[in-house]
Amino acid sequence: MKTADVRGMSPDQMNDELAKLKKEQFNLRFQKATGQMEKTARVKQIRRDIARIKTIAAEKAAGNKA
């Protein structure tokens, strides 16, 4: 997910995407625990996408209050 894509999202869309990513992260943790994980790099990618969405959401929230 690119930063420009996230910046173009509405707050509701960001919340939906964040929930989807957290669910996927949860599933990947279970796959890792059971030894079924195939794409190990996906864990890092998901973590970064979650951080990216949270950061941009905080920027937008701070921009609206100022």
N, C-alpha and C positions, 0 to 999 in steps of 0.2 A: 504494500500500500504506500502510495506516494504522499508526501506532505501536502501537495496541491490538492489532491483528492480529498483529504481530510478537511482542509480549510474551506472547501466548497460545500461541505455538509452542514445541515442544520443541527442544532443541539439535540433534537430528537433522533436524527439519523446517527449522530455520534454515539448516543447512549445505546441505540440498538446494535451498532457495530461493536461497541465495547462489550456488551453482554454476549454477543456471538463469539467474540475472541476469547473471553474468559471461559466460556463453555468448552471451546476447542482446547484451550490450555488445560482444563480439568481432564478432558478425555485423553490428552497426550500424556499427562502424568500417570494415568492408569495404564496406558499402553506401555510406558516405560517400566512401571512396577511389575507388570506381568511378562515383560520381555517380548512384547509384540510390536514394538516401535520400529518403523522402517525409515522414516525421514527424521533423523535426529536434528537436523538444522532447522526444522520447522519450529521447534521450541524457542530458539533464539529469535526467530522472525516474529513469532506471536508476541513474545515479551516486548520487543521493540515497537510493534504496532500498537500495543496497549499503552505503552509509555507515550508514543506519539499522539495518540488520541487524547489522553489525559492532559498532556502539555498544551495542546492547541485549545482544548476546552477551557483550561484555566486562563489562557491568554485572552480568549474571547470574553470570559466572565469578568476579568479584570478590566478589559477595554470598555465593557458596558457600564461598569460602575464608575469609571473615572470621568 
